Amino acid sequence: MSKAGGDEGGGGSSETAQQTEEKTPGGKLLSKLSATTIGPGWTKVSCPCCDSQRVEPLVLVKLGEKVRPETKRWLIRVIGAPQKDGGAALLAHPGEDATGDIIMLSAPRCTLLRAAEELGLCKMYCSGDMEAFSYNDRDNFKDADNMEVFLTLAERQYIVKYELDGLRAQRDLRIPGLPDSCTLQHRDNIWQKLGSAGVIVDTFPLHNPPQLKELSEAWYSGNQLAQPLDSVNSYFGSPVAFYFSFLDFYTWSLLPPAILGLSITYFSGEAQKEMDQSVSGSPVQDVEADSGPVVGGHMIQAVFSMIWSTVVMELWKRRSSSLSYRWGTLHLAGRFAEPRPGFHGDIGINPVTGRMELLFPEWQRDLRMALVSVPVVGLFLGMVIVGMLCFYWGEAQVKQLHTDWDSLLSQTLLYMPSVLHIVYTNVLATVYRKVAKSLTEYENHREESSYEHHLTAKVLVFTFFNCFAVLFHIAFFKQDVPLLRKRLASLLIITQLVNQVTEVVIPFLVDRFISAPHRTESEDDPPEDKFRNQSTLPDFPGLFAEYIELLVQFGYLSLFSCVYPLTAVLLLINNLTEIRSDAYKICKLFRKPFTPPVANMGVWRIAFEVLSFASVVTNCWLLMLSPWLQELGQEGGLTTTNILMLAVLVEHLLILVKVVLAVLIPDEPDWIRKKIEHIEFTSMQALREQVNPPP
Amino acid sequence: MSKAGGDEGGGGSSETAQQTEEKTPGGKLLSKLSATTIGPGWTKVSCPCCDSQRVEPLVLVKLGEKVRPETKRWLIRVIGAPQKDGGAALLAHPGEDATGDIIMLSAPRCTLLRAAEELGLCKMYCSGDMEAFSYNDRDNFKDADNMEVFLTLAERQYIVKYELDGLRAQRDLRIPGLPDSCTLQHRDNIWQKLGSAGVIVDTFPLHNPPQLKELSEAWYSGNQLAQPLDSVNSYFGSPVAFYFSFLDFYTWSLLPPAILGLSITYFSGEAQKEMDQSVSGSPVQDVEADSGPVVGGHMIQAVFSMIWSTVVMELWKRRSSSLSYRWGTLHLAGRFAEPRPGFHGDIGINPVTGRMELLFPEWQRDLRMALVSVPVVGLFLGMVIVGMLCFYWGEAQVKQLHTDWDSLLSQTLLYMPSVLHIVYTNVLATVYRKVAKSLTEYENHREESSYEHHLTAKVLVFTFFNCFAVLFHIAFFKQDVPLLRKRLASLLIITQLVNQVTEVVIPFLVDRFISAPHRTESEDDPPEDKFRNQSTLPDFPGLFAEYIELLVQFGYLSLFSCVYPLTAVLLLINNLTEIRSDAYKICKLFRKPFTPPVANMGVWRIAFEVLSFASVVTNCWLLMLSPWLQELGQEGGLTTTNILMLAVLVEHLLILVKVVLAVLIPDEPDWIRKKIEHIEFTSMQALREQVNPPP
């Protein structure tokens, strides 16, 4: 215990501060990795074990233009001070010019290791198992002396942000070089305060060009089938790695339904006809009448896909937990998050932590949600429906007009309702996204995670409604299976074309003709400037759009699979290119994001599971509508009521089967369960020994 | 740290052992509570802070008849030795006669407090909040110096058992007075080994007569409406207290449906007719024809009860979590349970703990479940159905016979099928319970909890099937609503009568005429003999039968509520007596059970929730069958298909409403959520301070 405490050494914050602009003893510096190792100028650490000769810049802080040098010096002092003096115990570098507007940050070994324990990361123990990392037991973990191997780049960078976010003023103090209005009160969050005072404009992690190059070669440059998921995790962090793992897993799991769909289409000899119809848009009814066995095939496809969706999600849970074991995020510690920057309220004592903080009563938030958010979201959903009804009305009008007049003008007018509807839908979606943001802002959530969660839920519901309203309307109100098939096929093809263009072609063009010249020009710059250039890249927009794209795909496949068996084939082709284009995007077109370690893909798994259950209802309904079943029923002497009852019975049975399957397939493979229990056991044992030290 | 370690003092096990039969320094003993304080003879504790002058006997150990005095002396020595020497650090008393066959046990303060921390009990902090108890911080907890106030009787007794179960041999050793075949190997579980060697026959907690008297007066002797739940918790422990709390909560929540049912029955003027029909068993069809509004009332009743069941279960979860906060079981530590006594397997290294233990491969257990348990359970379920079909066939035969012959003999024969069916059902249930036990034994579960879980699941499925098969058959195959109503009414009335007799009358008679004389005779005995008498009481059979009775009740109410509105009224009356009879039973007729602290009622909550969702399906179906709706539909020009579709739509909507309600109503009240977060925060802070001690 006392040994651990002593590691931080005795150096006070004032001493460290005076050393900021001094050079570290020069000649010893070894520049093995030219890109990651930069010259002297780093603050010194007081802890002897962390006194490394090579410092890797991890995070860049961009200061406001008008920030005075004394403010920058004060900031560097705070960042470098030990934690017991209220500092972040990080390493700082003032950039090429000591008065310039950037600060580069890195973290010494002790800070990284302590944070790794606090976050609850698991690392490889000397026994070869993963164990929850313990600072006191650090010598028994593999590679615990080499931080660049022990912690991934994403983890090291996240830890820097974690320490910065945790900076709190230890007493009331004035920040040098700032007006008196910007004084820090006791326990104020320093980083947030500096952000709102305009001192800090941006904090972002730095790309590591050699690693990035290596990663991109293994990821999307060649013709590899497998993604380098471990490298993705270590470079971009677990949330990104989980997205790509899921994309990978989901794409391969499309193989069985794709093969089934292809063979059904082939064996019924309909392959050619299907393609013709979906392209030319000619009516299908006449073909339908004599295609009995096809619909029988569709029935197999539907039942298969209903069971398939549950099995896939259960298997993904197992895969996800073994990935999470592999990446050491199985045992993450729950944390008490800081309030998000936009949070406001009255000063009071937080009942959880007992600290003076801004508080906002829960009931008031609930009231705002119930009285403002829910009605507004409802209004927008209503507008989707109104738009759809207008579209149908307009289409009918235009058709009428066309039959009445039959001119070139009326022929052109035929496309008007569709075009108007698409424009309307897109405008509505854009407006809604803004409204959803301000609604969630207004709900005044305390934690960033809660804010994200509510925003995601709002956008999810709307996007879903927007994408599927027309299809549901055709399926349940018009009850027109051929129209549904036509619509679904064109949606799938159009969506894919649009995706390919926006996600592959445009990024490629941007990279070739806009970014590339810019990039070559910076080759000979000093290293600090190269880092600074990264701030010109746009922020990474998060994985929301990517996940929702997958979810909508999954919806097309599972909800309406029985009407168009080629869905899985089209999606499979789409996803194989999607993997590469997404990888290209995240590597080249954006700043590197901060990614907290996570144990799974969170709320999205639930969304996929809900969809998988909803699919039973739609598929049973669509099967019941199919003319083949109606015909078969009439031949067998079944009334419509009997068929309906049969459909309801089958629906209930399938839901039961899915629930039983979901319960029976364990969410973790057996060996992972044992590993988790082992990790829990050893960390409990360690705790117990701290309480009752052995004699 | 070192302070905590020092409290255990330096006394070795051998010294303690030699003091066993010596008297403790006599004159100091104060006998304040005559029943709980007994004379000298207790082993001494080496720890000075635990050297109390008053020892309360908590647990009685009954030894085998042939146990030699040296074995008993050795056992007392092991029980009294400090934990670091492989003992249980408990207090032992050899009973009146040092060579007799009982040992009484108690626990010193330090052992109790350390175990309270290990178990993760929450106790009242000096601030007035509940906090996870920490041994090092014990002085800041209220009443931490008076064990009889700080820990409940149930907790103290459970801790004694917990310490005994944790006894392990520290090296290979021979037990004195036993044949050489009974040697202990290193890390053998001593208590299990002694149990299988016949040294220990029984270990059970002792009743505390004054507390029991007080409790029973407050509980069932008077005319109180409210149960003394806190006293029940402190005397019998949280599992029992949770059962009675749920019974209480559920009974009061029957009030709304009971009032609704009564008013529906009253306003439709059917109250009298209903009673007549259900008693005389006359056919209902003729009444049904002109009772349109009644069935409308039934519809209100059905929709109400479907929503009601979800709301009740959600509110119970909230109540349950506040009870769990009140009783300090919110933050229980996960424990690695010892293998259960019957567990067998091959010696190997447990991957979780890294210890040498018996191991049994998971896949083999799964195989046994899939190939043996599932088919056998299925066979029994099939036998229920076969029995039911035979009953219907027999009834038809007998009726035919009666119409053909019409004699007194044939009249008597009319009752035969029912009687035979009841006998068959009961025999089957008894046989099944035994089969289920040996099946679960054969599955060879490692932990007691897993064994219990699988046994419960097996019995639950069968009981459910057995109770509801006939009702489901009538509802779904015969589609005969009046018959269902008749059957349900008679089931409710008969079940209640049987319950009253078996649970109130018989226990009362037993107590008056068999137990009471026995009890008075022991009034003047020495205290040791009074304790010994408790071993003549039967073991407490657990709460399984009680919970399943409630579950079946809940099933009658929620699954078929729309056919018989008086169900809730009958159940309410039944439960009001049930509370008292159950309380009487557990206080008077059984030994006191060991009860581990638990945070909720476990698997039973899930069973109630599953039932609540199944009720939507049955109720919608029954409503659709009701002649009133059929008539209404025909008047409104709706076909059967339309009515069916409407019913399916309503069913899906109601399920959606229930899911949304279950998600929207938080499982914990807001203040409890904050308290839980506070407890987690403070215990994380404490852990963090142990890792990074403040300067």
Interface residues (C-beta under 8 A of the other chain):
Chain A: M1 S2 A4 G5 Q83 K84 R114 E117 E118 S134 Y135 N136 A333 G334 F336 P351 V352 T353 G354 E362 V617 T639 T640 T641 L644 M645 V648 H652 D670 K674 K675 E677 H678 E680 F681 M684 L687 R688 Q690 V691 N692 P693 P694 P695
Chain B: M1 S2 A4 G5 Q83 K84 R114 E117 E118 Y135 N136 A333 G334 F336 P351 V352 T353 G354 E362 W363 V617 T639 T640 T641 L644 M645 V648 H652 D670 K674 K675 E677 H678 E680 F681 M684 L687 R688 Q690 V691 N692 P693 P694 P695
